[in-house]
Amino acid sequence: MYLNCFNEVKDLTVELVKIPSIVKTSGEADCARRIYEFYRGLPYFQQHPEYLVLQQTEEDELERYNVIAMVRGTKGDSKRTVILMGHIDTVGVDDFGSIREYAFDPDKLPELLRQMDLGEEVQRDLDSGEYMFGRGALDMKSGVAGQMCLVRYFAEHPEELDGNLIAIAECDEEDNSHGIISALRALKQWKAQHDLEFIAAINADYSTPYHELDENRYVYFGTIGKLLPTFYVVGKETHVGQAFGGLNPNLLVAELTRLIELNPDLCDEAQGEVTIPPTSLKQADFKDAYTVQTPIAAYTYFNVFTHSMSPREIMERMKEKAVEAFDNVIAYVDQAYRKFCQRSGHTYTKLPWKTRVYTWEEFYRELVEDHGEKFVQHLREFGLKLHAGNPALDLRDFNVQVVEEAWQWAKDKSPAIIVFNASTFFARIEMTGRTEAEKKLLDSVKEAVAEVQQYSDRPIVTKMFYPYISDASFMALGDDRAELDALEKNTPAWGVKYAHPIEDIAAVNVPVVNIGTYGKDGHKLTERVHMQHTFELVPNITLSTIRRLLG
């Protein structure tokens, strides 16, 4: 069976894109309410209102919502349940500049883009009529629209399902994943309440060409993982006129960047696929005004993708790089000082700096040994007060401030680097066919792709890791609990502002596949979605997969 869904998905996509749902704005709630109204208008959910929820996110500083809908099949009495998922928030629109008011208008935006010099490829795509432009069109409201279409179809034909279908339209994917983390709790509750057996999750996040000549369309099994290793670097302040009298933490940060930034040796590999190497997302010192004193401390954090490495392995590898950076800086500064003394006629004496690197787990343990329960209680109260006083404080900044506070308790104030995780953890999910559930999903998707391929003029290719961060990472644990223990012990905000929802994920814990939107330039001014593939082929691949899993 092939579903003629192009027009319906297109219309829904336009409607959703026109709702500005930038992350951490009221638009997220507006978009969720519109999706909820769509489902509530279907006869199935009028008859079964208990299977439709507008869920407010939990432990969130903002009012925003997920929409969770379930269709229970009547073909048999199977407990098997497939989860569809997609996010409804978008990144901001500052990149649109003077035309930002049209960023969410797929009808008017193309004409404005034609008046700009955006390069030949963009111009060809504008002229082709094959793409819809607009913030969120690709990432990923068209994917949500396709899933809405499928829920409507199965709500009208529950007799075709031997099992159940759940669709989640979640908020806050672009920031701290409050949406999917809250949705997990609803899934856990429904699992017990309705006696469900979760067997697979299908995400609909976006994909793009790998290079200009890449004509393939992609379906991805599993997903990439991510950690945000952060380096709190304490130096020794000094007057600029006595520069060799201190150790500049900015120099240590610079060396960390040189060693880590885009280093192919730090790529992770599994099943023949390699992650993009780490890249710096921020580096700064703590001076808030100009002085002629060198900074006391600085910090930097790096995006690190994973296919096979656990949080513990990442922290160990990052600590090794911190030691290497410290060693290099000490050698460099000492050599520079020796040369300076030779030129200036001063007497050279070896500088006092020594390499000193901790993980947060190690540093915290040392402070507990030095100060006992008094330190433990103080740091927890500090974190709780910080969170209560500013619940909207960025998670990365919160972690850094906790480490900064802990440093005040250090007995040894000599230069040091403390390595920790400062952000939401995204688990790697690798599918190998080692379980029956994985094998069934792998086979079902490959058969569905082969079935739909005849309708596509481009190859539809399967790969083993979705290459971008997505909420699919919350559908399975990825690592065993012993390895995840290192995540808790190296995240300063753990238990106050953040905790990875291990138990809630364990209640779902399914293999995942990304059958998602296709287009170009996600998160850019020229974001656009290929309409024929996304509005027609993607829903049909998903439909065929569901039929094979729940037929």
C-alpha positions in Angstrom: 0.0 0.0 0.0 1.2 3.5 -0.9 -0.3 6.5 0.9 -1.0 9.6 -1.2 -0.2 12.0 1.6 1.8 14.8 -0.1 -0.8 17.5 0.1 -1.9 16.8 3.6 1.7 16.8 4.9 2.5 19.9 3.0 -0.5 21.8 4.4 0.3 20.7 7.9 3.9 21.6 7.5 3.1 25.1 6.4 0.6 25.5 9.2 3.2 24.4 11.8 6.1 26.4 10.3 3.9 29.6 10.6 3.8 29.1 14.3 7.1 30.7 15.6 8.1 28.1 18.2 11.7 29.2 18.9 13.0 27.2 21.9 12.5 28.9 25.3 9.6 31.1 24.0 5.9 30.8 24.4 5.7 29.7 20.7 6.6 26.2 21.9 3.3 26.0 23.8 1.4 27.5 20.9 2.7 24.8 18.5 1.9 22.0 20.9 -1.7 23.3 21.4 -2.2 23.4 17.6 -1.1 19.7 17.3 -3.3 18.8 20.2 -6.3 20.4 18.6 -5.5 18.5 15.3 -5.7 15.2 17.2 -8.6 16.2 19.3 -10.6 16.9 16.1 -10.3 13.3 15.0 -13.3 11.0 15.8 -11.0 8.4 17.3 -9.7 10.7 20.0 -13.2 12.0 20.6 -14.2 8.5 21.4 -10.9 7.7 23.3 -9.9 11.0 25.0 -7.8 9.1 27.5 -5.3 8.3 24.7 -4.5 12.0 24.0 -2.5 14.1 26.4 -1.3 17.7 26.3 1.5 17.2 28.8 3.2 20.1 30.6 6.9 19.6 31.0 8.1 18.8 34.5 10.8 20.6 36.5 10.9 23.2 33.8 11.4 27.0 34.3 9.0 27.6 31.3 5.4 26.7 30.5 5.6 24.4 27.5 4.0 21.1 26.5 4.4 17.8 24.7 1.6 16.2 22.8 1.3 12.4 23.2 -1.3 10.4 21.2 -1.9 6.7 21.1 -3.9 4.5 18.7 -4.7 1.1 19.9 -4.9 -1.5 17.2 -7.9 -3.9 16.9 -6.4 -6.5 14.5 -5.3 -8.6 17.5 -4.4 -8.4 21.2 -0.7 -7.7 20.8 0.9 -5.5 23.4 3.6 -4.4 21.0 3.9 -0.7 20.7 5.9 1.5 18.3 6.8 5.1 19.3 6.9 7.9 16.7 8.7 11.0 17.8 9.6 14.5 16.6 10.3 17.9 18.1 8.3 21.1 17.6 10.8 23.7 18.7 13.2 25.6 16.4 16.4 27.5 16.8 16.3 31.3 16.6 16.0 33.6 13.6 18.7 36.2 14.2 20.5 34.9 11.1 17.6 36.2 9.0 18.6 39.8 9.8 16.3 42.4 8.3 13.8 39.7 7.0 13.5 37.8 10.3 9.7 38.6 10.4 9.3 36.4 7.4 11.5 33.5 8.7 8.3 31.5 9.5 6.5 32.3 6.2 7.1 29.7 3.6 4.9 31.6 1.1 6.7 35.0 1.2 10.2 34.0 2.2 11.4 32.6 -1.2 10.8 35.9 -3.0 12.9 37.7 -0.4 15.7 35.2 -0.6 15.8 35.6 -4.4 16.8 39.2 -3.9 19.9 38.1 -1.9 23.1 36.7 -3.3 23.1 33.3 -1.6 25.0 31.3 -4.2 24.2 29.2 -7.2 23.0 26.1 -5.4 20.4 28.0 -3.3 19.3 29.8 -6.4 18.8 26.5 -8.2 16.8 25.1 -5.4 14.6 28.3 -5.2 13.9 28.1 -8.9 13.3 24.3 -8.9 10.1 24.5 -6.8 11.1 21.3 -5.1 11.9 22.9 -1.7 10.0 24.6 1.0 12.0 27.3 2.8 11.5 28.6 6.3 12.7 28.1 9.9 11.6 24.7 11.1 10.5 23.4 7.7 13.4 21.0 7.6 14.3 20.8 11.4 11.8 19.3 11.8 8.1 20.3 11.6 7.7 18.5 8.3 8.7 15.3 10.1 6.1 15.9 12.8 3.5 16.7 10.1 4.2 13.4 8.4 3.7 11.6 11.7 0.4 13.5 12.3 -0.8 12.2 9.0 0.1 8.6 9.9 -1.6 8.9 13.3 -4.7 10.2 11.5 -4.6 7.3 9.1 -4.3 4.6 11.7 -6.9 6.3 13.9 -9.2 5.8 11.0 -7.9 2.2 10.4 -7.1 0.7 13.8 -8.0 -2.7 12.4 -4.7 -2.7 10.5 -2.6 -2.7 13.7 -1.9 -5.7 15.8 -0.4 -3.6 18.5 -0.3 0.1 19.3 1.1 3.3 17.9 2.2 6.3 20.0 3.2 9.6 18.6 5.1 12.2 20.7 5.5 15.8 19.5 8.0 17.1 22.1 9.3 20.6 22.9 12.8 21.7 23.9 14.9 19.5 21.8 17.2 22.4 20.8 18.2 23.2 24.4 18.0 20.8 27.4 15.4 18.2 26.3 12.9 18.9 29.0 10.3 17.7 26.5 11.4 14.2 25.9 12.5 13.7 29.5 9.0 14.6 30.6 7.5 12.4 27.9 9.5 9.4 29.2 7.6 9.6 32.4 4.3 9.5 30.6 5.4 6.5 28.5 6.4 4.7 31.7 3.0 5.4 33.2 1.2 4.3 30.1 3.3 1.1 29.9 2.0 0.1 33.3 -1.5 1.4 32.8 -2.2 0.0 29.4 0.1 -3.1 29.6 2.3 -2.0 26.7 5.4 -3.6 25.3 7.6 -1.0 23.6 9.5 -2.5 20.6 10.8 0.4 18.5 11.1 4.1 18.2 11.0 6.0 14.9 12.4 9.5 15.0 11.8 11.9 12.1 14.6 14.4 12.5 16.3 15.9 9.5 19.1 14.8 7.2 21.1 16.6 4.6 23.6 15.7 1.8 27.2 15.0 2.9 28.6 17.0 0.0 27.4 19.0 -3.0 27.3 16.0 -5.3 25.6 13.7 -2.8 22.3 12.6 -4.3 21.4 10.0 -1.7 18.5 10.2 0.7 19.2 8.7 4.2 17.6 6.5 6.8 19.7 6.0 10.0 19.7 3.2 12.5 20.7 4.1 16.0 22.1 7.5 16.7 25.3 9.4 17.6 26.0 10.2 21.3 27.3 13.4 22.8 29.1 14.7 25.9 30.3 18.2 26.6 33.7 17.9 28.4 34.4 21.1 30.1 37.8 22.4 31.4 37.9 24.7 34.4 41.4 26.2 34.3 43.0 28.0 37.2 46.2 29.9 36.5 48.3 32.2 38.6 47.5 35.9 38.3 50.3 38.5 37.8 50.8 42.0 36.6 51.5 42.2 32.8 54.8 43.9 33.6 55.8 40.7 35.4 54.2 38.3 32.9 56.5 35.4 33.8 55.6 35.7 37.4 52.3 34.0 36.8 50.7 31.4 34.6 48.0 32.6 32.2 45.0 30.3 32.2 44.1 31.6 28.7 47.4 30.0 27.5 46.3 26.6 28.9 42.9 27.0 27.3 44.5 27.8 24.0 46.7 24.7 24.2 43.6 22.6 25.0 42.0 24.0 21.9 45.0 23.3 19.8 45.1 19.7 20.9 41.4 18.9 20.8 39.8 21.1 18.1 39.1 19.0 15.0 41.6 16.4 16.0 40.9 13.2 13.9 42.6 11.1 16.5 39.7 11.9 18.9 37.0 10.7 16.5 35.0 7.7 17.6 34.3 4.8 15.2 31.9 1.8 15.1 30.6 -0.3 12.3 32.8 1.5 9.8 31.3 4.9 10.5 33.4 7.7 12.1 32.2 10.7 14.1 33.1 14.3 13.4 36.0 15.2 15.6 35.5 17.5 18.7 35.0 21.2 18.3 35.1 24.1 20.8 31.8 25.7 21.5 33.0 28.2 24.0 36.1 29.6 25.7 36.3 32.5 28.1 38.0 33.8 31.2 36.3 35.3 34.3 37.4 38.9 34.1 34.4 41.2 33.9 36.4 44.3 33.2 39.7 45.5 31.9 42.7 45.4 34.2 46.5 44.9 33.7 46.3 41.7 35.8 46.2 38.4 33.9 43.1 36.3 34.5 42.8 34.1 37.5 40.8 31.4 35.8 39.2 30.5 32.5 37.1 27.7 31.0 36.3 26.0 27.7 34.0 23.2 26.5 34.0 20.9 23.5 31.3 19.0 21.7 32.4 15.4 21.6 30.4 12.9 19.5 30.5 9.1 20.2 29.6 5.9 18.5 31.2 3.4 20.9 32.8 5.4 23.8 31.2 5.5 27.2 31.1 8.6 29.4 33.9 7.2 31.5 36.1 6.6 28.4 35.5 10.2 27.2 36.4 11.7 30.6 39.6 9.6 30.7 40.5 10.7 27.2 39.9 14.4 27.9 41.9 14.2 31.1 44.8 12.8 29.1 44.6 15.8 26.8 44.5 18.1 29.7 47.7 16.6 31.1 49.3 16.8 27.7 48.2 20.5 27.4 49.6 21.3 30.8 52.9 19.6 30.1 53.2 21.5 26.8 52.4 24.8 28.4 54.9 24.3 31.2 57.6 23.4 28.7 56.7 26.3 26.4 56.7 28.9 29.2 59.9 27.7 30.7 61.6 27.8 27.3 60.2 31.3 26.6 61.5 32.5 30.0 64.9 31.0 29.4 65.2 32.9 26.0 63.9 36.1 27.5 66.5 35.9 30.3 69.2 35.3 27.7 68.1 38.4 25.7 67.6 40.7 28.7 70.6 39.6 30.7 68.5 38.3 33.7 69.4 35.2 35.6 67.3 32.3 34.6 65.7 30.1 37.3 63.3 27.3 36.5 59.7 28.3 36.8 57.7 26.6 39.6 54.7 25.3 37.6 53.7 21.6 37.8 51.0 19.7 35.9 47.9 19.3 38.0 44.8 17.8 36.5 41.6 16.4 38.0 38.3 15.0 36.9 35.4 16.5 38.8 35.0 13.1 40.5 38.6 13.2 41.7 38.5 16.9 42.8 35.3 16.4 44.7 36.7 13.4 46.5 39.8 15.3 47.5 37.7 18.1 48.9 35.5 15.7 50.8 38.6 14.1 52.3 39.9 17.5 53.3 36.6 19.0 54.7 34.2 16.2 55.2 30.4 16.6 55.4 30.7 20.4 55.9 31.9 20.7 52.3 29.3 18.3 50.9 26.4 20.2 52.6 27.8 23.6 51.6 28.1 22.7 47.9 24.6 21.2 47.8 23.1 24.2 49.5 25.0 26.5 47.1 23.6 24.6 44.1 20.1 24.6 45.4 20.2 28.3 46.2 21.7 29.1 42.8 19.0 27.1 41.0 16.2 28.6 43.1 17.5 32.1 42.6 17.8 31.8 38.8 16.0 28.7 37.5 16.6 29.8 33.9 20.4 29.9 34.3 22.0 28.0 31.5 23.0 24.5 32.5 26.5 25.0 31.2 27.0 28.1 33.3 25.4 26.4 36.3 27.9 23.6 36.2 30.8 26.1 35.8 29.6 28.1 38.8 29.4 25.0 41.0 33.0 24.1 40.1 34.1 27.7 40.7 32.5 27.6 44.2 34.1 24.2 45.0 37.5 25.7 44.0 37.2 28.1 46.9 37.6 25.1 49.2 40.8 23.9 47.6 43.8 24.0 50.0 46.3 24.0 47.2 45.7 27.1 45.0 48.4 26.3 42.5 47.4 26.2 38.8 45.1 23.3 37.9 42.6 21.9 35.4 39.4 20.3 36.4 37.6 18.3 33.7 33.8 17.7 34.0 30.6 17.3 31.9 28.6 20.5 31.8 25.5 19.6 29.6 22.7 17.3 28.9 24.0 13.8 28.0 23.0 12.2 24.8 23.4 8.5 24.7 24.9 6.7 21.7 22.6 4.0 20.4 24.2 1.3 18.3 22.1 -1.3 16.5 23.9 -4.5 15.7 21.0 -7.0 15.5 22.1 -8.6 18.7 18.6 -8.7 20.1 15.4 -9.9 18.5 13.9 -6.4 18.7 16.9 -4.9 16.9 16.9 -7.5 14.2 13.2 -7.1 13.6 13.6 -3.3 13.3 16.6 -3.6 11.0 14.8 -6.0 8.7 11.5 -4.1 8.7 13.1 -0.8 7.8 15.3 -2.3 5.0 12.3 -4.0 3.5 10.3 -0.7 3.7 13.1 1.2 2.1 13.2 -1.4 -0.8 9.5 -1.1 -1.2 9.4 2.7 -1.4 12.6 3.0 -3.5 10.6 2.4 -6.7 8.9 5.8 -6.1 12.1 7.7 -5.6 14.4 9.0 -8.3 17.3 9.1 -5.8 18.9 6.2 -3.9 17.6 5.8 -0.4 20.5 4.6 1.7 20.7 3.2 5.2 23.5 4.1 7.6 24.2 3.0 11.2 24.3 6.2 13.2 22.2 9.3 12.9 24.9 12.0 12.8 23.2 14.8 14.7 22.1 15.2 18.3 18.5 14.2 18.7 16.0 13.2 21.3 16.3 9.6 20.0 19.2 9.3 22.4 16.6 9.1 25.2 15.0 6.0 23.9 17.7 3.6 25.1 20.5 3.5 27.7 23.3 3.0 25.3 25.8 2.1 28.1 25.6 -0.2 31.1 24.9 1.4 34.4 28.5 1.1 35.7 29.6 3.2 32.8 26.8 5.7 33.3 28.0 6.1 36.9 30.9 8.1 35.6 28.4 10.5 34.1 26.8 11.2 37.5 30.1 11.5 39.3 31.5 14.0 36.7 28.5 16.3 36.3 28.6 19.0 39.0 24.9 19.9 38.6 23.7 16.3 39.1 20.8 16.0 41.5 20.1 19.7 41.6 19.6 21.1 38.1 20.2 18.0 36.1 20.1 14.2 36.2 20.1 11.8 33.3 16.7 9.9 33.6 18.2 6.5 33.7 15.2 4.7 35.2 12.7 6.3 32.9 14.8 5.4 29.9 15.2 1.8 31.1 11.4 1.5 31.1 11.4 2.2 27.4 14.8 1.0 26.2 14.0 0.2 22.5 16.1 0.2 19.3 15.7 3.4 17.2 15.7 4.4 13.6 15.6 7.9 12.1 13.2 8.0 9.1 13.3 11.7 8.8 13.0 14.9 6.7 15.5 15.6 3.9 16.7 19.0 2.8 19.6 21.4 3.2 21.0 24.0 5.5 19.4 23.2 8.8 19.9 26.0 11.4 20.7 28.4 8.6 19.0 31.3 6.8 18.5 29.1 3.7 17.0 26.1 5.6 14.8 24.2 3.2 13.1 20.8 3.0 12.7 18.7 -0.1 9.0 18.3 -0.4 8.5 15.2 -2.5 10.9 13.1 -0.4 9.7 14.4 2.9 6.0 14.9 2.4 5.5 11.6 0.5 8.3 9.1 0.6 9.2 9.5 4.3 5.7 8.9 5.6 5.4 5.8 3.3 8.7 4.3 4.6 7.4 4.9 8.1 4.0 3.4 7.2 5.6 0.3 5.7 7.9 -0.1 8.7 4.9 0.1 11.1 3.0 -2.4 9.1 5.9 -4.9 9.3 6.4 -4.4 13.0 2.7 -4.4 13.9 1.1 -6.3 11.1 
